[in-house]
Amino acid sequence: MSGIWLLGRYASGERDFRGEDMTGFDLAGASLAQAQLARAQITQANLKETDLSHANLREARFHGTCLIGANLQGADLREALLPEVDLSGAKLTGADLMGAVLQEANLGSADLQGADLTGVRLPGANLVQAQVQQARLAGAELSGATAAGANFQGALLSRAFLRKTDLTGADLAGADLTRADLRGADLDGANLTDTKLQSALYDHATRFPVGFDPAGAEANLIAPGADLHLANLNQADLRQVDLRGANLQLADLSRADIRGADLRATGLEGINLQGTIFDPTTQWPPDFDAIAAGAFFIAQGAKLTRQDLTQLDLRGADLVEADLSGADLSNTDLNGAKLMRANLRGAFFEGTDLQGVDLTQTDLRRADLSGRNLGGANLTETDLRGADLSKTDFRGAILFRAVLTDALLNETQFQGADLTEVDLRRSNLASKNLSNLKICRSNLSGANMGWSALMDSDLSEADLIGCYLPGADLTGANLSRAHLQYAVMGGATFVRTDLTRADLRQVNLVFANMREVCLQQALVRGADLVGANLEKANCYRANMARANFFQVNFSGANLKEANLTQAVLAQANLSDCLMWECNLAQANLSGANLRGADFSGHDPNRLRPRKPDLSGTDLRRADLSGANLKDAILRGANLRRAKLVGTNLEGADLTGADLTEADWSGANLDGAIFLGTLLPNGTLHAPQLVLPGV
């Protein structure tokens, strides 16, 4: 699909382009207002000054795309991926960007007034001179960003991460920065009139405007010896901080992260540590029992069964072999966490970020992962039996040998994932996009994959026994050595698909499009391919005995050394086929078109070439005009009313054949053998008779 075609569809009134691949499209200056583009792949595209106002772009991917001056007013960009994207001068007023990733994006001079950027990731981003008035940036990640001269009047920045952020000359009048992390930030020359800074964090590296007193604004200094008596540090990120000698009496550190913190020689009387997380590197005063005080120990093998771990920041946490069964991890950030061999059976993950998490050999049976983002996660040998994976994003994830039997997979995303040797028995994968995936050696027996897209996917050696695949598109897929016995694939597309040595016994391929398919040495015994298209197929040495090829199009196919004994080829089109040493004994070819078929060749490496065997074949009314049947064995063949005009029957054995009313005008009968043969005029030749050429 091209950009021109998409714009044509839009011009005709179409608006639903969800999940479309728009890679490389040039849509500069075009209008796509109110278009439905959720989960679209819009990478390396040109959207300069494009009108996307009020468009649905939720979870869309924009890697490498130009959005300079684009109109995104009121657009839905929730959880969209826009890393390093150029949005300079873009209009984003009232846009919803909750949970979006804008790492190192260029938003210079962009208009973000009234936009919702709650939880947005903007580390290293450029916001110079941006208009961010009244925007919501609660919990946003802006560490290392440059926002010099930006206007944040009235903006909500509570709990925002502003570490080492350049806010020189920024207008923060009336902004809410309560509990924001300003450690190392530069606010020199900033306007802090009526700015709320209660419980905000700062350190000695933070620069404030000349004469500004952060302590007077009730901000908390994080440093050795600091007075944090009664301080509100709830959910604060205090990893690796040095608070030696600080006064933390009656301070609230509930659900704070103090992994690696140094709390030696501190006053901890009356401190609230409920739900606080610490690890083996956290240093406490002698004999202090943090677990008894309600803190959670985060380490390998930790026992956290049925604990409330909601909304905790566990990024990069080492929880290898931890017991988290039944734990509530809702809205917890587990990005980059190590959970190998952990027990997460029955755990809850509502709103949890699981991108890049290592879940190798983890027990996630019956876990609720619906709607979660597991992009890039490692789920090698993970047990997901019975898990709810509805709308789960596994794009780019590793699911090697994972078990997903009986899992709920409604609207699950697998693009770019590694599904090698995965267990998906009996799974419902109907109408899914499974293209370009590695699914080799996987178990998909009994799975429902009807109308799914599997283009160019690697399904080699996969178990697809009894699989339901009607209408599926397997164009260019690799199914070599796959097991497809008893599968239902009527109407499916197998154009240029590799089915070398695949087992297709008893499959249903009625009306399937198998143009240029490779069935070399495949086992197709007893399969039903009525009305299928096998034009130019490679069926070299395929075993297709007793298969039903009624009205199949085999034109130009390679059937060399194929076994078609007792196959039904009635009314099939076998014109121009290569049928060297093909075995058609007792096959039904009545009404078939064999014009130009070549039966005479043989493998030059074979010491004793086999003659084409059509003995007992039903060739009534078959058209064999121009076919090469030199030395063919046609004993007992039924050729009544067959068309043999110009056919080469030199040396053919027609013993006991029925040629009644056949048209053999112009045929080459040199050396042909007639013994007990019924000739076209109805004459029976009892003795052997060798006729001269006609």
N, C-alpha and C positions, 0 to 999 in steps of 0.2 A: 504494500500500500504506500502511496506517496502523499505528500502534503497537498498537492493539487486535488487528488481524489477525495481526501478528507474534507477539504474546503467545499468541494462540490456537494458532498453529502450534507454538510452543514447548511449550504445554500438552499438545498432541497427541503430543509425543515428537520433533518435528523439532528438529534442532540445527544444521544447516548453513545459515547465512545469509551465506556469504562473498560479498563484493562488493555486498551489498544497499544500497540508498539509503534511509537512515533519517533523512533531513533533517527536523528539526522534530518528531520523535517525542517524546511525553511518556511516559517509562518509569520515572518516579520511583517508587522503592520496589519495583519489579518484580524478579523473579528471572530472570536469563539465565546462570546458572552453567554453565560448560563449553560455552557456545555457540561455534560456529565463525563468527567475524565478521571474518576476515582481509580487509583491503582494503575494508571497509565504509565508507560515507559516512555518518558519524554527526554531522553538523554541525547547530548551532543546536538541539540536542536537550536534553531534561531527563532526566538520569540521576542525579538526587539520591538518594543512599542505595540505588541499584540494586545488586543482587548480580551481579557479573560475575566472581566468583572462578573461577580456572582457565580463563577464557574465552580463546579465540584471537583477539586483536585486532591481530595483526601488520599493520603498514602501514595501519591504519585511520586515518581522518581525523576529528578531533573539534573543528574550528574552531567557537568560540562555544558549545560544549556545557558544561552544568553537571554536574560530577561531585562535588559537595560530599558528603562522607561516604560515597562509593561504596565497595563492597567489591571490590577488585581483587587480592585475595590470590592469589599464584601465577599471575596472568594473564600471557599472552604479549603484550607491547606493543612488541616489537622494531620499530624504524623507524616507529613510530606518530607522527602529527602532532598535537600537543596545545598549540599556541601560545596563550598567554593564557587557557588553560582553568583553571577554578576547581576544584582538587582538595583544597581545605582540608578537613582531617579525614579524608581518604580513607585506606583501608587498602590498602597496597601491599606488605605483607610478602612476601618471596620472589618478587616479580614480576620479570619479565625486560623491561627497558626499554632494552636495548642499541641505541644509535643513534637513539633517539627524540628528537623535537624538543619541548622544553617551554619555549621562550623566553617569558619574562615570565609563566609559569604561577604560579598561587597554590597552594603546597603547605604553607601554614602549618598546623602541628600535624598534618601527615600522618604516617602510620606507614610508613617505608620500610626497616624493619629487614630485613637480609639480601637486599635487592633488588639486582639487577644493573643498574647505571646506567652501564656502561662506554661511553664515547664519547657520552654523552647531552649535548644542548645545553640548558643552563639559564641562559643569560645574562639578567640582570634578573629572575630568578625570586624568589619569596618562599618561603623555607624557615624562617621564624621558628618556633622551638620544634618543628621537625620531629624525628622520631625516625629517625636514619639509622645506627644502630649496625650494625656488621659489613657494611654495604652496600659494593658494589664501584663506585667512581666513577673508575676509571683513565681518564685522558685526557678526563674530562668537562669541559665548558665551563660555568663558573659565574661568569664575569666579570660584575661589577656586580650579582650576586645579593645578597639580604639573608638571612643565616642566623643572625641574632643568637639566642643561647640554644639553638641546635640541638644535638642530641646526635650526634656523629660517632665515638663510642668504637669503636675497633677497625676503623674504616672504611678502605678502600683508596682513597687519593686520589693515587696516584703519577701524575705528569705531568698532573695536573688543572690547568686554567686558573682561577685564583682572583684575577685582577687586579681590584683595587678592590672585592673582595667583603667584605661586612660580616659578620665572624665574632666580633663582640664577645660575650663571655660564652659562646661556644660550647665544648662539651666535646669536645676532640680527643685525649683520653687514649688512648694506644696506637694512634692512627691512623697510617697510612703516607702521608706527604706527600713522599716522595723525588721529586726533580725536578719538584715542583709549582711553578707560577708564582704567587708571592705578591706581586708588585710592586703597590704601592698598596693592599694588603689591610689591613683593620683587625682585629687579633687582640687588642685591648685586653681584658683580663679573661678571655681564653680559657684553658682548661685544656690545657697542652701536656705533661703528664706522660707520659713514655715515647713522646712523638710522634717519629716518624722524619722528619728534615728534610734528610737528606744530599742534596747537589746541588740543593736547592730554590733558586729564584731570588727575591731580594728587592731592593728599592732603598731610597733614603732616605725615600720616602713610606710605606713599610710600617711599621705600628705593631704592636709585640709587647708582651706583658704586661710590666709593670714588673720590671726585673731580669733579663729573659731575654736570653741572648747567642746570636743566630742564628749567628754565626761559630763559636762553640763547638759548635753543633749541625751544623757542616759545611755550612751553607747558603752560597750564593754571592751576594755583593753585586755587582749590576750597576750600575756607575757609572764615571765617568771616574777613571782612576788606580787602579782596584780591582786587588787582587792575585788573579789567577785562574790562577796558576801551578799546573799539574797538575789544573786544575778539569775536572770531567766535565760538559760542556755538550752532550753528544750529543743531537741532535734538538731542541735548545732554540730557542724563538722569540725571536730577538734582532733583529727588524726595528726599524729606526729608533733603535737604542740608541746612546748616546754612550759609547764605550770608549776615548776618546783617552787615551793615556798609560798604559793598563792593561797589566798583565803577563800575557800569554797564552802564555808559554813552556810547551811540552809539554802545553798544554791540548787536550782532545778536543772539537772542534766538528764532528765528523763528522755529516753530514746535518742540521746546524743551518740555520736560516733567518736570514741576515744581510743581507737586502735593505735597503738604505738605512742600514746601520750605518756608524758612523765609527770606523775602526780605525787612524787616523793616529797615528804616534809610539808605536805599541804594539810590545812585544816579541813576535815571532811565531816565534822559533826552536823547531823541533820540533813546531809546532802540527799537529794532525790535521784536515785539511779535506776528507777523502774524502766525496764526496756532498753537501758543503755547497752551499747555493744562494745566489747573490748576483746583483745586477743593476747597471745602469749608475750607480745612485746610491750604491752601496757605495764607501766611500773607504778605500784601502789605503796602507800606507807606500810611499814612492817605489820604483819598480822591482820591486815584489812581483808575482809571476806566480801568481795564484790558480788558474787553469785547470791549470797545470803541477803545482800542489799537490793536484789532484784535485777541485776545486770545479766546480760546474755554473753556467754563465753563463745566467741566465734573462732573455731579452730578445727583442724582435722579430727573427725570422730566425735564432734560435739553432740550432746544429747539435747535436742530441741523439740522433742515430740509434742505435738499439739500446742506449741507456743504461739503467742500473738506477735508476729514479726512484721505486722503491717506498717507500711510507709517508712521502713528503715532503708538507709543507704548502705547496701552491701556490695557495692561495686568492687570487683577484684577480690572479694572475700575467699579465703581458703576453707572450704567446707567439705573437703574430700572425706568420703565415708561417714559423713554426719547423718544422724537420724533426725529427719525433718518430717516424718510421717504425720499427716494430719495437721501440719503447721499452716498457719494463715500468713501467706506471703503476699497478700494483696497490696498493690501499689508500692511494692518494694523494688528498689533498683538493684538488680543482680547483674548488671552489665559487666562482662568480663570475669564473673565469679567462677571459682572452681568447685564443681559439685560432683566430681567423678565418684561413681559407686555410692552416692548418697541415697538414702531412702526417702523419697518424696511421695510415697504412696498416699493417695487421698489428699494431697496438699492443695491449697487454694492459691491461685495466681491472678486474681482479677486486677487488671490495671498494671501488672508487673512487667518491667522491661527485662527481657531475657536475651537480648542481642549479644552474640559472641560468647555466651555462657558455655562452659565445658560440662556437659551432662553425660559424659561417657559412662556406660554401664549403670546408669541411674535407674532406680525403680520409680516409675511414674504411672503405675497402674491406677486407672480410674481417676487420675488427676484432672482438674479442670483447667485447661490451657486455652479455652476458647477466646479468640480475638487477640491472642498474645503474639508478640513479635519475637520470633526465634531465628531471625535472619543471621546467618553466619555461625549459628551455634553448633557445637559438636555433640551429637546424640548417638555416637557409635555404640552399638549393642545396648541401647536404652530400651527399657520395657515400657511401652505405652499402651499395653492392652486395655481396652475399655475406656481409654482417656477421651475427654471431650476436646477435639481439635478443630471444632467449627471456627472458620474464619482465621485460623492460626496461620501465621506467616513463617514458612520454612525456607524462604528464598535464600539460596546460597548456603543452606545448612548441610551438615554431614550426618546422614542417617544410616550409615553403613551397619548392616546387620541389626537394625532396630526392629522391634516387634510392634506392629500397629494393628494386630488383629482385633476386630470388633470395636475399633476406635471410631468416633464420629468425625467425619471428614467433610462436612458441608462447607463449601467455599474455601477450603484450605488451599494455600498457595505453596507450590513446590518448585517454582522456576529456579533453575540453576542449582538445585539441591542434588546431593549424591545419595541415591537410593540403592546403591549396590547391595545385593543380598538381603534387602529388607523383606520383612514378612508382612504382606498385606492381604493375606487370605480373607476371602469373603468381604472385602472392603467395598464401600460404595464410592467409586471414583467417577461416576457418570458426569459427562459434560465438563470435565476438568481440562485445564491446559497443562499437559504433561510433556510438552515438547522439549527437545534438546536435553533430556535428562539421562543420567546414568542409572538404569534400573536393571542392569545385567545380573543374572543369577538370582533374581528376586523371586519370591513366592507370591503369585497373584492368582492362585487357583480359586475358582469360584467367585472372583471379584467382578463387580459391575463397573465396566468401563465404557458403557455405551455412549456413543457420540463424543467421546473424549478426543482431544488433540494430542497425538503422540509423534508428531513429525520429527524425524531425525533423532529420535531417542534410541538409546542402546538398551535393548531388551534381550541381548544374546544370552542363551542358556536359561532364560527365565521360565518359571513354571506358570503357565497360563491355562492349565487343564480346566475345562469347564467354565472358562471365563466368558463373560457376556460383553461382546464388543460390537454390536450392530451400529453402523454409521460412524464408527471411529475412523480417524484419519491417521494412518501410519506411514504416510509418504516419507520415503527415505530412511525409515527406521531400520535398525539392525536386530533381526529376530533369528539370527543364525543359531542352530541347535536348540531353539526354544521348544518347549513342550506345550502344544496347543490342542491336544486331543479333546474332542467333544466340545470345543469352544463354539460359540454362536457369534458369527462375524458377518452376517448378511448385510450387504450394502456398504461394507467398510471399504476404505481406500488403502491400497497397498502399492501405490505407484512407486517403482524403483526400490521397493522394500527388499531387504536381504533375508530370505528364509532358507538359506543354505543349510541342508541337513536338519531342518526343523521337522518336528513330528506333528503332522496335521491330520492324523487319522480321525475319521468320523466328524470332521469339523463342518460347520455350516457357513459357506461362503457364497450363498446365493446372491447373484447380482453384484458381487464385489468388483471393485475396479482394481485390477492387478496388472495394469500395463507396465511392461518392462520389469516385472518382479523377478527375483532370482529364487528359483525353487530347485536349484542344483542339488541332487541327491536327497531331496526332501522325501518324507514319507507321507503320502497323501491318500493312502488306501481308504476306500469307502467314503471319501469326503463328498459333500454335496456342493457343487459349484454351478448350479443351473443359472444360465444367463450371465455368468461372470465374464469380465473382459481380461484376457490374458495375452493381449496383443504384444508381440515381441518379447514374450516371457522367456526366461532361460530355465528350461526344465530338464537339463542334461542329467541323465541317469536317475531322474525322479521316479519313485515307485507310486504310481497313480492307479494301480489295479482296482477295479470295481468302483471307481469314483464316478460320480454323475456329472458329466460335462454337457448336458443337453443345452444346445443353442449357445455354447461358449464360443467366444471369439479368440482363436489361437493364431490369427494371421501373423505370419512372419516369426513365429515362436521357434525356439530351439528345443526339439523333442528327441534329440539324439540319445539313443540307448535308453529311452524312457520305457518304463513298464506300464502299459495301458491294457493289460489283459482284462477282459470282461468289463472294460469301462464303457460307459454310455456316452457316445459322442454324436448321437443323433442330431442332425441339423447344425452341427458345430461348424465353425469356419476355421479350416486348417490350411487355408491357401498360403502357398509359399513357405510352408514350414520345412525345417530341416528335421527329417525323421530317420536319419541313418540308424540302422540296427535297432529301430524302435519295435517293441513287442506289442502288437495289437491283436493277439490271438483272442478270438471269441468276443471282440469288442463290437459294440453296436454303433456303426457309422452311417446308418440309414439317413439319407438326405443331407449328408455332410458335404461341405465344400472343400475339396482337396486339390483345387487348381494350383498347379505349379509346385506341389509338394515334392520334396526330394527324399526318396527312400533308398537311394542307391549307394550313397557314400559310406565310408567306414573309417574307423580309427586306424591311421597308418601304422601305429605302434602295435596293433593287434596282429599276432601271427596268423590266426584263423578268423578272418572277419565273419561276423554273424550276418545272416541274411535277414532282411526285414520280414517279420513274421506276422501275417494277417490271416492266418488260418482260422476258419470258422467265423470270420468277421462279417457283421451285417453291414453291407455297403449298398443296400437298396437305394436307388435314386441318388446315390452319392455322385458328386461332380469331381472326377479325377482327371479332367482335361489337362494335358500338358504335364501331368505328374510323372515323376521318374520312379518306376517300380521294377527296375532291372533286377532280376534274380529274386524277386520277392516271392515269399511263400503264401499263396492264396488258396490253399487247399480247403475245400468245403466252404469257401467264402460265398456270401449271397450278394451278387452284383446285378440283380434284376433291375433293368431300366437304368443302370448306372451310365454316367457319361464318361467315356474313355477316349474322347476325341484327342488325337495326338499324344496319347499316353504311351510311355515307354515301358513295354512289358517284355522286353528282351530277356529270355531265359527264365521268365516267371513260371512258377509251378501252380497251375490252375486245376489240379486234379480235384474232381468232384465239385468244382465251383459252378454256380448258377449264373449264367450271363444272359438269361432270357431277356429279349428286347433291349439289351444294352447297346449303346452306340459306340462302336470302336473304330469309327472311320478315322483313317490316318494314324492309327496306333501301330507301334512297332512290336510285332509278335515274333521276331526272329528267335528261334530256339525255345519258344514257349511250350510248356508241357500241358497237354490236354488229355486227361484220362478220366472217362466218365463225366466229362464236362458238358453242361447244357449250354450250347452256343446261342448267340443272339436270335437265330432263326428257329430256335426250339429244338434243333437237332442234338441228339445225345451221342457223344463220341465215346463208345465203350473201349475200343483199343487205344493205346497211347498214340498220339498223333502229334508230330512236330510240324507246325505250319511255317511256311516261308514268310518272309516279311510282307506286310501289306502296304 
